[in-house]
């Protein structure tokens, strides 16, 4: 291979990086751009991943990557990859001057809440979230005035302002245990209406008496899956295991074989013997599983989050080189402190695994 004339990397460095990427991405078939990861496609991105990884070292930066972003980000430049809870832990423990969050904006806000000393940047400020965008701090304050006796529980898919108005934050992995153990009977759960439905069902199954009131947000990815889709897949693929996220509808969750957080879904697939899996979640998770469990077989069904897919290697490189003001996450200190107490309460109440 011949290095580009303007490349700061040697042919040997580029070839080694191409080989590393190929080993990581070879089994990815669920690619949002329809790419086949082979020698040519890995060679194409190798200069970018080398440059980004060099910038990280020079700037003492860490890149947190959610499982839903594209595989070349997760395996090419990510330092930590996982779901919201895991990445919140990494943000809390980061000893970096810069945290770049390849995910969506509310996740970067969480990183800033937990690591205020770091410069937190996002590759694309437009990377929102239909759940986080469904309720504001003002709207939550109005709901609190209607239900003054309720303990306010916010899903982590919420803005810093909403977290600041809440008593405790939860993720899809700890929501059932945390809410079940709260002393209050009345729970005001925001912003996910569908997760609240699944929460009510799980608490009832556990014999826990709670009055769960919710706002009306939904995830634009997970609320689109249907029971008919599951039935059609089961008829076509005998022995299929259906794996769903608790942001799905109650009917879909009831029809699935397993319901859990992003991390729990990955663990279930890795430890379950089945001829096929239908993943009712964002397609990025299927890409991760194809890398980490290449022996498993996945059928169609996942959906793309347009916000997650706004992240790209080019945007990450540019943000590390010279972040624009809109890419730098800033928070009012009062909001940050109150939101921090909400998140720290989650860490305190999450059962040790």
Phi, psi and omega in degrees: 000141179253128180289151175297150181300323184268007183282134176279000184251148181282160175305322180294320179295317180294321179292320179295320179292321176301315179296320179297314180296320181298317179298324182284323192253358189306323187268000182287118175249332180275078183250128185296337179261005179073021182279150167258124184276103180228190183301320183292314181292325177289323178296326181295321183266350184304317178299323180292313181294323176298316181295316180296316180293328174293316179299321178302314180295316183293325187256006184051056182249152175233141180248120175263128185237123175285151183298345183272350179280172188292151190297329180291337174282312182302311187261347180271321186224351183290138174270324177225138181228138180167199181267183188298320182294312180299316182289330174296320176298316180294322177297319180297323186263004184292135173245069185227151175283329181230133170245118173258125182254109174270095183188239175228169193297320182299330178292320177294323175300319178298319177297319179292323177301318187270338178229070186295337182285341183272153168277118182255128183232152176240141180295327182217116183293344178281359182281079182273206181200129183297330177287307182299326182279356186276349180211140179255170175299319178297317180295322177293321178299323178293319177296320179298326179291333178281327181236069186293342181269000185273145167276129185268119180246121178250135171293147183299337175284067182209160182285166176299323179297319178291319177298322181295335180267001186253159180274323180208144177264151176222162171242174178293343180273337184237001187301317184295313183293317182295311182294321180300329185262359176289141182291330182289144175278319182271127182240127171260108187254125179227154356256007194263108179295321183287321175296325177297321177297316178292327176297314179301316181296318181292318179297319178298318179296330179275356183075026181260125183268104177225147173256102185261117177252140184227160168276188196247018181285154173218161176275127183293345175270305190283337182280001182266346181287149185229158175295324178299322177298320179294314182299318179296319180293319180297321179294327184273332185232088179301140180085001181301140170252130181257125185240123187231161178259147180291000170278354176284170178294161179299321181296318178293316179300319181293331182274347183280160175278331180212138176234128180188178179294172178304313179295320180293322177298317179298315181297319180298312182298317184294333185251005183247131176272120178201149180288332182213154175230137171250115184261111180266076183198192180287144188296338179301327180292325177296320177301318177297317181293326176296327177286313190270341176224067186295346179281349181275153180246126182244135175258171182298165178147328181293161180231152181272140169266115183296333179289314178300324184282000172286343175287141177208161177299320181297316179294322178296315178301312183295322180292326177287323180294308184203086183296136173286159179304324181289344179271349181266125183275122176235147181224142169301135187295324178296316178296317180300316182294317180291321176294324179298320178297322178297316181287319179298326176298323176299312180300321180294323186268351180284122180300140177292138179269000000 
